[in-house]
Amino acid sequence: MNGSNSDDGNVKSPGERGAYVLLPIKGVLMVAAIALISSSIDISMGNPCELKEALDLISLNYAPFCKYNSIIEESDTVFDWGVAAFCCHSILFLVILSACMWPSENKKIGFLIIYIVVFVFAVIFIPLIFIQNNNINDTKKITAHRVDYRRLKSEMLQSLDKHFKSDDPKNDKTISSGWNKLFIQYKCCAVHDVTGTTNDFDTTPWCTTSGTCQATASQIPKTCCKDVTLANYSSAPSPCHASVNPGTYNPGCFELVKLLSVANVEPCQVIMLFSLCPSWQYYRYWTLSLQ
């Protein structure tokens, strides 16, 4: 009889057994939340895409999506989720742990309160989890879009060929001025790399109709020369703009624009965020369903 009573005393109630199951689950979710926070911080530190800013200078109506840019924007939401999840699971972990240490006569009430709290959390968070998962899936679809570089190059060449009329960047109202500002601000020249006196500017109004190129005083704009600014471009050295000596002018703008179309985010960071976030959400949904 005494042995039987002793065994009965060691048998844990269903509520207590459930609490001991919840403890490691909450611990795993806390670790997952920390990983989400860390990953979202890494992503958010990436530089946003500058492609639109550069193309706005030349009034080019081309709005491709910049790879990974939406991920940087979404990372702020993921960070908030991670912080909220870590706080919630930390609190629940400590409450459950303390409840396991309560005297046996108080445990039944304590576990009942815990399950009520967990149920309330489940009712609130499960719909939010599905909403956030849909947002992440939308971000994946947007990220899958790629800039059509062939089309972009073609439109840049058409814009330069049609609108470049002067190497003066100070007339703010012209597309030609925007091109010159692009050359200075991003330290580039033309669309393709300039390799000599035959280049992308040959068919522009600046060379065919009027301008220093048409007058044979320049072969490339002074704004293409290295180290020039809006303040001193007019005094650019003639070996650069007139003779087009190698090493005196900047590289083509197209390759630079391609770099601007990619936010400063490593692909491995994106893979981690996309794999970790849904996994954490579905795992959380599964554990809440069990509760």
Summary of the structure (lengths in Angstrom):
residues: 291
radius of gyration: 31.3
end to end distance: 35.8
largest distance: 114.9
contacts: 870
relative contact order: 0.15
helix: 68%
strand: 2%
